[in-house]
Amino acid sequence: MRRHILVAVFGACALGLGAARRASGQAEPPQLGVGQHAPGAALKTLSGTPTNLSQYFGTRPVVIEFWAKWCPNCRELEPKITAARQALGSQVVFVTIAASVDETPAEVLAYTRPHLVPNVLYDETGAAVDAYGAPGTSYLVVIDRKGTIVYTGAGGEQDVMAAIKPAL
């Protein structure tokens, strides 16, 4: 029963990103997988400064979470991400991509600031969602030092530390 509820919740989270693509007339891009090179994507900081996801690649492993503040799976995943961030310190870069089309940068900042979430980027155009083929929020991508994807997964029950281990 619980698994069916989780599938339904993840499906609802995925629908938000898919609906945004369909509304803009975009086709669903293929999802990137393990062994593929991690692409950059044009994003913005929450203050509106243009940036590129590729700036985080090449020196340390990177964990990307496609996230929305309304997403129940993201909230379930949050303590695991926080624990991994605290345990691994500066060994790994954590990047949160605010991927919801119905949240403003100010709303995202209001949520993430008290939770001390670092490296929050705003995917205003869906560039990162499209580049990674993110099926929904609570989607994790772990990238090694060479820029190769070593893990992808979705949902609140992911083992974040186990996902990161191949990248260390």
CYANA upper distance limits for C-alpha pairs under 8 A (distance plus 0.5 A):
  1 MET  CA      5 ILE  CA      6.91
  2 ARG  CA      6 LEU  CA      6.73
  3 ARG  CA      7 VAL  CA      6.65
  4 HIS  CA      8 ALA  CA      6.65
  5 ILE  CA      9 VAL  CA      6.65
  6 LEU  CA     10 PHE  CA      6.53
  6 LEU  CA    155 GLY  CA      8.14
  7 VAL  CA     11 GLY  CA      6.45
  8 ALA  CA     12 ALA  CA      6.76
  9 VAL  CA     13 CYS  CA      6.85
  9 VAL  CA     72 PRO  CA      7.88
  9 VAL  CA     73 ASN  CA      7.90
 10 PHE  CA     14 ALA  CA      6.57
 10 PHE  CA     73 ASN  CA      7.39
 10 PHE  CA    136 GLY  CA      7.81
 10 PHE  CA    137 THR  CA      8.24
 10 PHE  CA    154 ALA  CA      8.42
 10 PHE  CA    155 GLY  CA      6.85
 11 GLY  CA     15 LEU  CA      6.57
 11 GLY  CA    136 GLY  CA      8.30
 12 ALA  CA     16 GLY  CA      7.25
 13 CYS  CA     17 LEU  CA      7.78
 13 CYS  CA     71 CYS  CA      6.90
 13 CYS  CA    136 GLY  CA      5.94
 13 CYS  CA    137 THR  CA      6.20
 14 ALA  CA     18 GLY  CA      6.71
 14 ALA  CA    135 PRO  CA      5.98
 14 ALA  CA    136 GLY  CA      4.15
 14 ALA  CA    137 THR  CA      6.85
 15 LEU  CA     19 ALA  CA      6.18
 15 LEU  CA    136 GLY  CA      7.57
 16 GLY  CA     20 ALA  CA      6.86
 16 GLY  CA    100 SER  CA      7.71
 16 GLY  CA    101 VAL  CA      8.32
 16 GLY  CA    136 GLY  CA      7.71
 17 LEU  CA     21 ARG  CA      6.97
 17 LEU  CA     99 ALA  CA      8.06
 17 LEU  CA    100 SER  CA      7.48
 17 LEU  CA    101 VAL  CA      8.16
 17 LEU  CA    129 VAL  CA      8.45
 17 LEU  CA    135 PRO  CA      7.69
 17 LEU  CA    136 GLY  CA      6.26
 17 LEU  CA    137 THR  CA      8.26
 18 GLY  CA     22 ARG  CA      6.68
 18 GLY  CA     28 GLU  CA      7.87
 18 GLY  CA    135 PRO  CA      7.95
 18 GLY  CA    136 GLY  CA      8.13
 19 ALA  CA     23 ALA  CA      6.46
 20 ALA  CA     24 SER  CA      6.85
 20 ALA  CA    101 VAL  CA      7.46
 21 ARG  CA     25 GLY  CA      6.74
 21 ARG  CA     26 GLN  CA      5.55
 21 ARG  CA     27 ALA  CA      7.31
 21 ARG  CA     28 GLU  CA      7.54
 22 ARG  CA     26 GLN  CA      6.21
 22 ARG  CA     27 ALA  CA      7.48
 28 GLU  CA    130 ASP  CA      8.22
 28 GLU  CA    133 GLY  CA      7.76
 29 PRO  CA    130 ASP  CA      6.38
 29 PRO  CA    131 ALA  CA      8.02
 29 PRO  CA    132 TYR  CA      8.41
 29 PRO  CA    133 GLY  CA      5.65
 30 PRO  CA    132 TYR  CA      8.20
 30 PRO  CA    133 GLY  CA      5.76
 31 GLN  CA    132 TYR  CA      6.27
 31 GLN  CA    133 GLY  CA      4.42
 31 GLN  CA    134 ALA  CA      6.79
 31 GLN  CA    135 PRO  CA      7.90
 32 LEU  CA     36 GLN  CA      7.16
 32 LEU  CA    132 TYR  CA      5.94
 32 LEU  CA    133 GLY  CA      6.68
 33 GLY  CA    149 ILE  CA      7.26
 33 GLY  CA    151 TYR  CA      8.03
 33 GLY  CA    152 THR  CA      7.20
 34 VAL  CA    148 THR  CA      8.05
 34 VAL  CA    149 ILE  CA      5.47
 34 VAL  CA    150 VAL  CA      5.45
 34 VAL  CA    151 TYR  CA      6.17
 34 VAL  CA    152 THR  CA      7.41
 35 GLY  CA    148 THR  CA      6.29
 35 GLY  CA    149 ILE  CA      5.90
 35 GLY  CA    150 VAL  CA      6.69
 36 GLN  CA    148 THR  CA      6.17
 36 GLN  CA    149 ILE  CA      6.08
 37 HIS  CA    147 GLY  CA      6.28
 37 HIS  CA    148 THR  CA      5.10
 37 HIS  CA    149 ILE  CA      6.61
 38 ALA  CA    132 TYR  CA      8.42
 38 ALA  CA    143 ILE  CA      7.45
 38 ALA  CA    147 GLY  CA      6.06
 38 ALA  CA    148 THR  CA      6.27
 38 ALA  CA    149 ILE  CA      6.46
 39 PRO  CA     53 LEU  CA      8.41
 39 PRO  CA     54 SER  CA      7.32
 39 PRO  CA    131 ALA  CA      7.11
 39 PRO  CA    132 TYR  CA      8.03
 40 GLY  CA     52 ASN  CA      6.62
 40 GLY  CA     53 LEU  CA      5.36
 40 GLY  CA     54 SER  CA      4.77
 40 GLY  CA     55 GLN  CA      8.42
 40 GLY  CA    128 ALA  CA      8.11
 40 GLY  CA    131 ALA  CA      8.16
 41 ALA  CA     52 ASN  CA      5.88
 41 ALA  CA     53 LEU  CA      5.74
 41 ALA  CA     54 SER  CA      7.38
 41 ALA  CA    127 ALA  CA      6.13
 41 ALA  CA    128 ALA  CA      5.65
 41 ALA  CA    131 ALA  CA      7.25
 42 ALA  CA     50 PRO  CA      7.62
 42 ALA  CA     51 THR  CA      6.51
 42 ALA  CA     52 ASN  CA      5.13
 42 ALA  CA     53 LEU  CA      7.15
 42 ALA  CA    123 ASP  CA      8.48
 42 ALA  CA    127 ALA  CA      6.73
 42 ALA  CA    128 ALA  CA      7.74
 43 LEU  CA     50 PRO  CA      6.45
 43 LEU  CA     51 THR  CA      5.86
 43 LEU  CA     52 ASN  CA      6.17
 43 LEU  CA     53 LEU  CA      7.47
 43 LEU  CA    121 LEU  CA      6.88
 43 LEU  CA    122 TYR  CA      6.39
 43 LEU  CA    123 ASP  CA      5.80
 43 LEU  CA    124 GLU  CA      7.41
 43 LEU  CA    125 THR  CA      8.35
 43 LEU  CA    127 ALA  CA      7.63
 43 LEU  CA    128 ALA  CA      7.90
 44 LYS  CA     48 GLY  CA      5.84
 44 LYS  CA     49 THR  CA      5.78
 44 LYS  CA     50 PRO  CA      4.92
 44 LYS  CA     51 THR  CA      5.90
 44 LYS  CA     52 ASN  CA      8.25
 44 LYS  CA    121 LEU  CA      6.19
 44 LYS  CA    122 TYR  CA      5.65
 44 LYS  CA    123 ASP  CA      7.22
 44 LYS  CA    124 GLU  CA      7.87
 45 THR  CA     49 THR  CA      5.72
 45 THR  CA     50 PRO  CA      7.01
 45 THR  CA     51 THR  CA      7.32
 45 THR  CA    120 VAL  CA      7.24
 45 THR  CA    121 LEU  CA      5.30
 45 THR  CA    122 TYR  CA      6.37
 46 LEU  CA    105 PRO  CA      5.62
 46 LEU  CA    106 ALA  CA      7.66
 46 LEU  CA    108 VAL  CA      8.21
 46 LEU  CA    109 LEU  CA      7.15
 46 LEU  CA    120 VAL  CA      7.46
 46 LEU  CA    121 LEU  CA      6.67
 46 LEU  CA    122 TYR  CA      6.58
 47 SER  CA    105 PRO  CA      7.91
 51 THR  CA     55 GLN  CA      8.40
 53 LEU  CA     57 PHE  CA      8.25
 56 TYR  CA     60 ARG  CA      8.46
 56 TYR  CA     62 VAL  CA      7.55
 56 TYR  CA     93 VAL  CA      7.74
 57 PHE  CA     61 PRO  CA      7.91
 57 PHE  CA     62 VAL  CA      7.38
 57 PHE  CA    143 ILE  CA      8.44
 57 PHE  CA    145 ARG  CA      7.33
 57 PHE  CA    146 LYS  CA      8.12
 57 PHE  CA    147 GLY  CA      6.42
 58 GLY  CA    145 ARG  CA      5.55
 58 GLY  CA    146 LYS  CA      6.10
 58 GLY  CA    147 GLY  CA      6.51
 59 THR  CA    145 ARG  CA      5.95
 59 THR  CA    146 LYS  CA      8.29
 60 ARG  CA     91 GLN  CA      6.92
 60 ARG  CA     92 VAL  CA      6.15
 60 ARG  CA     93 VAL  CA      7.11
 60 ARG  CA    144 ASP  CA      7.45
 60 ARG  CA    145 ARG  CA      5.40
 61 PRO  CA     91 GLN  CA      7.80
 61 PRO  CA     92 VAL  CA      5.50
 61 PRO  CA     93 VAL  CA      6.73
 61 PRO  CA    142 VAL  CA      7.73
 61 PRO  CA    143 ILE  CA      6.02
 61 PRO  CA    144 ASP  CA      4.94
 61 PRO  CA    145 ARG  CA      5.39
 61 PRO  CA    167 ALA  CA      6.31
 61 PRO  CA    168 LEU  CA      7.16
 62 VAL  CA     92 VAL  CA      6.20
 62 VAL  CA     93 VAL  CA      5.19
 62 VAL  CA     94 PHE  CA      6.32
 62 VAL  CA     95 VAL  CA      7.74
 62 VAL  CA    142 VAL  CA      6.24
 62 VAL  CA    143 ILE  CA      5.57
 62 VAL  CA    144 ASP  CA      7.07
 62 VAL  CA    145 ARG  CA      8.23
 63 VAL  CA     92 VAL  CA      7.79
 63 VAL  CA     93 VAL  CA      6.74
 63 VAL  CA     94 PHE  CA      5.33
 63 VAL  CA     95 VAL  CA      6.58
 63 VAL  CA    140 LEU  CA      7.38
 63 VAL  CA    141 VAL  CA      6.33
 63 VAL  CA    142 VAL  CA      5.05
 63 VAL  CA    143 ILE  CA      6.93
 63 VAL  CA    164 ILE  CA      8.00
 64 ILE  CA     94 PHE  CA      6.63
 64 ILE  CA     95 VAL  CA      5.32
 64 ILE  CA     96 THR  CA      6.31
 64 ILE  CA     97 ILE  CA      7.58
 64 ILE  CA    140 LEU  CA      6.09
 64 ILE  CA    141 VAL  CA      5.61
 64 ILE  CA    142 VAL  CA      6.85
 65 GLU  CA     94 PHE  CA      8.44
 65 GLU  CA     95 VAL  CA      6.90
 65 GLU  CA     96 THR  CA      5.42
 65 GLU  CA     97 ILE  CA      6.52
 65 GLU  CA    137 THR  CA      8.25
 65 GLU  CA    138 SER  CA      6.76
 65 GLU  CA    139 TYR  CA      6.17
 65 GLU  CA    140 LEU  CA      5.12
 65 GLU  CA    141 VAL  CA      7.11
 66 PHE  CA     96 THR  CA      6.70
 66 PHE  CA     97 ILE  CA      5.40
 66 PHE  CA     98 ALA  CA      6.82
 66 PHE  CA     99 ALA  CA      6.48
 66 PHE  CA    129 VAL  CA      8.21
 66 PHE  CA    134 ALA  CA      7.88
 66 PHE  CA    136 GLY  CA      7.79
 66 PHE  CA    137 THR  CA      5.51
 66 PHE  CA    138 SER  CA      6.11
 66 PHE  CA    139 TYR  CA      5.71
 66 PHE  CA    140 LEU  CA      7.04
 67 TRP  CA     71 CYS  CA      7.80
 67 TRP  CA     74 CYS  CA      6.71
 67 TRP  CA     96 THR  CA      6.99
 67 TRP  CA     97 ILE  CA      6.29
 67 TRP  CA     98 ALA  CA      5.61
 67 TRP  CA     99 ALA  CA      6.28
 67 TRP  CA    100 SER  CA      7.82
 67 TRP  CA    137 THR  CA      5.33
 67 TRP  CA    138 SER  CA      5.98
 67 TRP  CA    139 TYR  CA      7.86
 68 ALA  CA     74 CYS  CA      7.47
 68 ALA  CA     98 ALA  CA      6.11
 68 ALA  CA     99 ALA  CA      6.61
 68 ALA  CA    100 SER  CA      5.97
 68 ALA  CA    103 GLU  CA      8.40
 68 ALA  CA    137 THR  CA      6.84
 68 ALA  CA    138 SER  CA      8.41
 69 LYS  CA     74 CYS  CA      7.90
 69 LYS  CA     75 ARG  CA      8.16
 69 LYS  CA    108 VAL  CA      7.51
 69 LYS  CA    111 TYR  CA      7.59
 71 CYS  CA     75 ARG  CA      7.03
 71 CYS  CA    137 THR  CA      7.40
 71 CYS  CA    138 SER  CA      8.02
 72 PRO  CA     76 GLU  CA      6.76
 72 PRO  CA    156 GLY  CA      8.28
 73 ASN  CA     77 LEU  CA      6.59
 73 ASN  CA    137 THR  CA      8.24
 73 ASN  CA    138 SER  CA      6.30
 73 ASN  CA    155 GLY  CA      5.91
 73 ASN  CA    156 GLY  CA      4.76
 73 ASN  CA    157 GLU  CA      8.42
 74 CYS  CA     78 GLU  CA      6.46
 74 CYS  CA    137 THR  CA      7.45
 74 CYS  CA    138 SER  CA      5.30
 74 CYS  CA    155 GLY  CA      7.89
 74 CYS  CA    156 GLY  CA      6.57
 75 ARG  CA     79 PRO  CA      8.22
 75 ARG  CA    156 GLY  CA      7.90
 76 GLU  CA     80 LYS  CA      8.50
 76 GLU  CA    156 GLY  CA      5.36
 76 GLU  CA    157 GLU  CA      7.77
 77 LEU  CA     81 ILE  CA      6.80
 77 LEU  CA    138 SER  CA      7.74
 77 LEU  CA    155 GLY  CA      7.95
 77 LEU  CA    156 GLY  CA      5.00
 77 LEU  CA    157 GLU  CA      7.20
 77 LEU  CA    158 GLN  CA      7.69
 78 GLU  CA     82 THR  CA      6.59
 79 PRO  CA     83 ALA  CA      6.51
 80 LYS  CA     84 ALA  CA      6.64
 80 LYS  CA    159 ASP  CA      8.03
 80 LYS  CA    160 VAL  CA      6.67
 80 LYS  CA    161 MET  CA      8.45
 81 ILE  CA     85 ARG  CA      6.57
 81 ILE  CA    160 VAL  CA      6.99
 82 THR  CA     86 GLN  CA      6.66
 83 ALA  CA     87 ALA  CA      6.52
 84 ALA  CA     88 LEU  CA      6.39
 84 ALA  CA    160 VAL  CA      7.36
 84 ALA  CA    161 MET  CA      6.55
 85 ARG  CA     89 GLY  CA      6.23
 85 ARG  CA     92 VAL  CA      8.09
 85 ARG  CA     94 PHE  CA      7.69
 88 LEU  CA     92 VAL  CA      6.84
 91 GLN  CA    168 LEU  CA      8.48
 94 PHE  CA    118 PRO  CA      7.60
 94 PHE  CA    119 ASN  CA      7.26
 95 VAL  CA    118 PRO  CA      7.47
 95 VAL  CA    119 ASN  CA      5.48
 95 VAL  CA    120 VAL  CA      6.53
 95 VAL  CA    121 LEU  CA      7.88
 96 THR  CA    117 VAL  CA      8.28
 96 THR  CA    118 PRO  CA      8.04
 96 THR  CA    119 ASN  CA      6.62
 96 THR  CA    120 VAL  CA      5.17
 96 THR  CA    121 LEU  CA      6.66
 97 ILE  CA    120 VAL  CA      6.34
 97 ILE  CA    121 LEU  CA      5.39
 97 ILE  CA    122 TYR  CA      6.37
 97 ILE  CA    123 ASP  CA      6.93
 97 ILE  CA    128 ALA  CA      8.45
 98 ALA  CA    108 VAL  CA      7.72
 98 ALA  CA    120 VAL  CA      7.40
 98 ALA  CA    121 LEU  CA      6.53
 98 ALA  CA    122 TYR  CA      5.44
 98 ALA  CA    123 ASP  CA      6.44
 99 ALA  CA    122 TYR  CA      7.26
 99 ALA  CA    123 ASP  CA      5.88
 99 ALA  CA    124 GLU  CA      8.10
 99 ALA  CA    126 GLY  CA      7.55
 99 ALA  CA    129 VAL  CA      7.54
 99 ALA  CA    137 THR  CA      7.68
100 SER  CA    123 ASP  CA      8.42
101 VAL  CA    124 GLU  CA      7.86
103 GLU  CA    107 GLU  CA      6.54
103 GLU  CA    108 VAL  CA      7.10
104 THR  CA    108 VAL  CA      6.83
105 PRO  CA    109 LEU  CA      6.55
105 PRO  CA    122 TYR  CA      7.15
106 ALA  CA    110 ALA  CA      6.61
107 GLU  CA    111 TYR  CA      6.96
108 VAL  CA    112 THR  CA      6.57
109 LEU  CA    113 ARG  CA      6.10
110 ALA  CA    114 PRO  CA      7.91
111 TYR  CA    115 HIS  CA      7.45
112 THR  CA    116 LEU  CA      6.57
112 THR  CA    117 VAL  CA      5.85
112 THR  CA    120 VAL  CA      8.44
113 ARG  CA    117 VAL  CA      6.96
123 ASP  CA    127 ALA  CA      6.96
123 ASP  CA    128 ALA  CA      6.96
123 ASP  CA    129 VAL  CA      8.10
126 GLY  CA    130 ASP  CA      6.47
127 ALA  CA    131 ALA  CA      6.47
128 ALA  CA    132 TYR  CA      6.58
129 VAL  CA    133 GLY  CA      6.16
129 VAL  CA    134 ALA  CA      5.52
130 ASP  CA    134 ALA  CA      7.24
134 ALA  CA    139 TYR  CA      7.11
135 PRO  CA    139 TYR  CA      7.76
136 GLY  CA    154 ALA  CA      8.33
137 THR  CA    154 ALA  CA      8.11
138 SER  CA    154 ALA  CA      5.99
138 SER  CA    155 GLY  CA      5.89
138 SER  CA    156 GLY  CA      7.14
139 TYR  CA    152 THR  CA      7.70
139 TYR  CA    153 GLY  CA      6.18
139 TYR  CA    154 ALA  CA      4.76
139 TYR  CA    155 GLY  CA      7.15
140 LEU  CA    151 TYR  CA      8.13
140 LEU  CA    152 THR  CA      5.96
140 LEU  CA    153 GLY  CA      5.81
140 LEU  CA    154 ALA  CA      6.62
141 VAL  CA    149 ILE  CA      7.35
141 VAL  CA    150 VAL  CA      8.22
141 VAL  CA    151 TYR  CA      6.16
141 VAL  CA    152 THR  CA      5.08
141 VAL  CA    153 GLY  CA      7.38
142 VAL  CA    149 ILE  CA      6.29
142 VAL  CA    150 VAL  CA      6.16
142 VAL  CA    151 TYR  CA      5.51
142 VAL  CA    152 THR  CA      7.01
142 VAL  CA    163 ALA  CA      7.52
142 VAL  CA    164 ILE  CA      6.80
142 VAL  CA    167 ALA  CA      7.68
143 ILE  CA    147 GLY  CA      6.17
143 ILE  CA    148 THR  CA      5.83
143 ILE  CA    149 ILE  CA      4.87
143 ILE  CA    150 VAL  CA      6.14
143 ILE  CA    151 TYR  CA      7.72
143 ILE  CA    167 ALA  CA      6.98
144 ASP  CA    148 THR  CA      5.97
144 ASP  CA    149 ILE  CA      6.98
144 ASP  CA    150 VAL  CA      7.06
144 ASP  CA    166 PRO  CA      8.26
144 ASP  CA    167 ALA  CA      4.95
144 ASP  CA    168 LEU  CA      7.61
145 ARG  CA    167 ALA  CA      7.63
150 VAL  CA    166 PRO  CA      7.10
150 VAL  CA    167 ALA  CA      7.02
151 TYR  CA    163 ALA  CA      6.53
151 TYR  CA    164 ILE  CA      8.16
153 GLY  CA    158 GLN  CA      7.63
154 ALA  CA    158 GLN  CA      7.49
158 GLN  CA    163 ALA  CA      8.45
159 ASP  CA    163 ALA  CA      6.71
160 VAL  CA    164 ILE  CA      6.78
161 MET  CA    165 LYS  CA      6.69
162 ALA  CA    166 PRO  CA      8.25
164 ILE  CA    168 LEU  CA      7.32
